[in-house]
Amino acid sequence: MNGTSLAAREPRTPAEWERYYALRWRILRAPWQPQGPDREEDEERCIHRLLCAEDGTALAVGRLHRLDQHTGQIRFMAVAEGQERKGYGSVLLQSLEQAAREISLQQLILQAREQAVPFYRRRGYELVEKSFLLFDEIQHYLMRKQWGS
Ligand SMILES: CC(C)(COP(=O)(O)OP(=O)(O)OC[C@H]1O[C@@H](n2cnc3c(N)ncnc32)[C@H](O)[C@@H]1OP(=O)(O)O)[C@@H](O)C(=O)NCCC(=O)NCCS
């Protein structure tokens, strides 16, 4: 990892929200479902994080939502094409984990694409089980990270 001084935060302006959803859709949906929606119905209940370059280009995005009193779920983690392995995903994930602690969650779960399992392992997530196949080809794995109260 190169390390970065860039910080992740919630998108602020309409233009930032556009860049947020556009990056997410481009990386995680467009190759398989080009006509599909770029957002879910629960977005307003989620905590969102965007990491931008100094010129405003979106580099990484991700979101968190509460499942129950103790548990949150991370979804839609995506780093821009050509910007992987520079530490942006880690900064984004750490920001979501910090947000989870601030709302007193004690564990996070996520559904990792197979290619992303090493990334989450490196960030302290344990593999729970093989889960579902998205778009008939992308194997997912349920992963979990717990911490004390
Ligand atoms: C998976 C993803 C979020 C990781 O973000 P990233 O910015 O590339 O990851 P980082 O640079 O923060 O990686 C931190 C560490 O995780 C591990 N890691 C990350 N990607 C890895 C990979 N493809 N294979 C093996 N290890 C990996 C490494 O240990 C890495 O540290 P190192 O580069 O010093 O070896 C990003 O690559 C991405 O968006 N990929 C495409 C979409 C996707 O799969 N999203 C996840 C959906 S669940």
The ligand as an SDF file (V2000), in Angstrom:
LIG
                    3D

 48 50  0  0  0  0  0  0  0  0999 V2000
  -11.4220   -4.5890   -3.4420 C   0  0  0  0  0  0  0  0  0  0  0  0
  -11.0710   -3.1050   -3.3640 C   0  0  0  0  0  0  0  0  0  0  0  0
  -12.1920   -2.3540   -2.6670 C   0  0  0  0  0  0  0  0  0  0  0  0
   -9.7730   -2.9640   -2.5370 C   0  0  0  0  0  0  0  0  0  0  0  0
   -9.3940   -1.5960   -2.5020 O   0  0  0  0  0  0  0  0  0  0  0  0
   -7.8940   -1.1740   -2.8390 P   0  0  0  0  0  0  0  0  0  0  0  0
   -7.7730    0.3000   -2.7140 O   0  0  0  0  0  0  0  0  0  0  0  0
   -7.5160   -1.7690   -4.1530 O   0  0  0  0  0  0  0  0  0  0  0  0
   -7.0910   -1.9170   -1.6800 O   0  0  0  0  0  0  0  0  0  0  0  0
   -5.8580   -1.3710   -0.7860 P   0  0  0  0  0  0  0  0  0  0  0  0
   -4.8510   -0.7370   -1.6650 O   0  0  0  0  0  0  0  0  0  0  0  0
   -6.3890   -0.5400    0.3260 O   0  0  0  0  0  0  0  0  0  0  0  0
   -5.3100   -2.7900   -0.2670 O   0  0  0  0  0  0  0  0  0  0  0  0
   -4.9370   -3.0470    1.0520 C   0  0  0  0  0  0  0  0  0  0  0  0
   -4.4000   -4.4640    1.1420 C   0  0  0  0  0  0  0  0  0  0  0  0
   -5.4230   -5.4010    0.8370 O   0  0  0  0  0  0  0  0  0  0  0  0
   -4.8290   -6.5110    0.1150 C   0  0  0  0  0  0  0  0  0  0  0  0
   -5.3750   -6.5440   -1.2440 N   0  0  0  0  0  0  0  0  0  0  0  0
   -6.0880   -5.5780   -1.8840 C   0  0  0  0  0  0  0  0  0  0  0  0
   -6.4760   -6.0050   -3.1030 N   0  0  0  0  0  0  0  0  0  0  0  0
   -5.9740   -7.2360   -3.2410 C   0  0  0  0  0  0  0  0  0  0  0  0
   -6.0240   -8.2110   -4.2880 C   0  0  0  0  0  0  0  0  0  0  0  0
   -6.6820   -7.9910   -5.4370 N   0  0  0  0  0  0  0  0  0  0  0  0
   -5.3980   -9.3960   -4.1040 N   0  0  0  0  0  0  0  0  0  0  0  0
   -4.7120   -9.6390   -2.9630 C   0  0  0  0  0  0  0  0  0  0  0  0
   -4.6380   -8.7620   -1.9120 N   0  0  0  0  0  0  0  0  0  0  0  0
   -5.2700   -7.5900   -2.0650 C   0  0  0  0  0  0  0  0  0  0  0  0
   -3.3400   -6.2550    0.0870 C   0  0  0  0  0  0  0  0  0  0  0  0
   -2.7730   -6.8460    1.2360 O   0  0  0  0  0  0  0  0  0  0  0  0
   -3.2890   -4.7580    0.1590 C   0  0  0  0  0  0  0  0  0  0  0  0
   -2.0770   -4.2660    0.6550 O   0  0  0  0  0  0  0  0  0  0  0  0
   -0.7660   -4.1660   -0.3110 P   0  0  0  0  0  0  0  0  0  0  0  0
   -1.2210   -3.5240   -1.6000 O   0  0  0  0  0  0  0  0  0  0  0  0
    0.1660   -3.3350    0.5000 O   0  0  0  0  0  0  0  0  0  0  0  0
   -0.3370   -5.5890   -0.5050 O   0  0  0  0  0  0  0  0  0  0  0  0
  -10.8120   -2.5000   -4.7790 C   0  0  0  0  0  0  0  0  0  0  0  0
   -9.7010   -3.1050   -5.3710 O   0  0  0  0  0  0  0  0  0  0  0  0
  -12.0130   -2.5820   -5.7390 C   0  0  0  0  0  0  0  0  0  0  0  0
  -12.8940   -1.7450   -5.7020 O   0  0  0  0  0  0  0  0  0  0  0  0
  -12.0550   -3.6190   -6.5950 N   0  0  0  0  0  0  0  0  0  0  0  0
  -13.0810   -3.7440   -7.6240 C   0  0  0  0  0  0  0  0  0  0  0  0
  -14.5260   -3.8040   -7.0840 C   0  0  0  0  0  0  0  0  0  0  0  0
  -14.6810   -4.7800   -5.9320 C   0  0  0  0  0  0  0  0  0  0  0  0
  -14.3300   -5.9340   -6.0330 O   0  0  0  0  0  0  0  0  0  0  0  0
  -15.2590   -4.2790   -4.8330 N   0  0  0  0  0  0  0  0  0  0  0  0
  -15.5010   -5.0640   -3.6580 C   0  0  0  0  0  0  0  0  0  0  0  0
  -16.8760   -5.5850   -3.6970 C   0  0  0  0  0  0  0  0  0  0  0  0
  -17.1480   -6.6760   -2.3050 S   0  0  0  0  0  0  0  0  0  0  0  0
  1  2  1  0
  2  3  1  0
  2  4  1  0
  2 36  1  0
  4  5  1  0
  5  6  1  0
  6  7  2  0
  6  8  1  0
  6  9  1  0
  9 10  1  0
 10 11  2  0
 10 12  1  0
 10 13  1  0
 13 14  1  0
 14 15  1  0
 15 16  1  0
 15 30  1  0
 16 17  1  0
 17 18  1  0
 17 28  1  0
 18 19  1  0
 18 27  1  0
 19 20  2  0
 20 21  1  0
 21 22  1  0
 21 27  2  0
 22 23  1  0
 22 24  2  0
 24 25  1  0
 25 26  2  0
 26 27  1  0
 28 29  1  0
 28 30  1  0
 30 31  1  0
 31 32  1  0
 32 33  2  0
 32 34  1  0
 32 35  1  0
 36 37  1  0
 36 38  1  0
 38 39  2  0
 38 40  1  0
 40 41  1  0
 41 42  1  0
 42 43  1  0
 43 44  2  0
 43 45  1  0
 45 46  1  0
 46 47  1  0
 47 48  1  0
M  END
$$$$
